[in-house]
Structures are given as structure tokens and as C-alpha cells.
Amino acid sequence: EVWLEMIELLNLDVLNNIIDSRILMNSPQNKEDELTAWWDIEDLKRECKKGNQWCIDMLNYPPFKNELTKLKIVYYPKHNREGYSMVAKQMKQWLIENHSIIRESASIFRTS
């Protein structure tokens, strides 16, 4: 009978661990890390904590535009009604890797 109680406790412990892991997987702090597949300008503004025009100027600064186009990270609008579209994960990584040069170049691309 002691063995049966131990097995029941072990089963309960395993069940609790499964429940805990599922709760953690769906917890809000992990939702922050999720990225949508694509970003638009609003997502870029939020990520950079900058305004609409700053983001557009940065995306169109020739050295950045050449690199982002070559890497196929940004879709540049071809018509007035189209918007910018970015591959979210790659764009976030590019922003991180190029943070210093983006900030150093801001005065240049903001005046061009």
C-alpha cells in the first residue's frame, strides 16, 4: 500500500511538472519574444522608438537601402498606396548589428 501511495505521488508530481511547463510556455513574458513574420513602418517605429519620417529616411539612406535590398530584408513600395514591408526577425537582427552606424549616420540621412 505504501508503494501505491508513492506511485500516486509520483504521478501527481509528473502531472504538475507538465502543467507548469505548459503555463510557462504560454506566459506573457514569452509572448514579448515572439515576432510576427512581417513588420510595417509602425512596427519599425516601435522598435526604434523613433518617428515615421526618421524610419523612412533611415530605410532610404542609400548605403542602408542597398544593403537591406541586397539582403532581401525590406520590400520598398513601388506605388504610392503600398507600404514598406520587412522580414521581422531579420530586420530586428540588422538593427541590433548596425545600431552604432545607424545612430552615427542619423544626422546624414536626416538631411539628405
Protein Blocks (a to p, Z undefined) as FASTA:
>chain_A
ZZmmmmmmmmmmmmmmmmmmmmmmmgmklmmmpccfbdcfklmmmmnopafklmmmmmmm
mklmmmmmmnomaccdfbfkbccdddfklmmmmmmmmmmmmmmmmmmmmmZZ
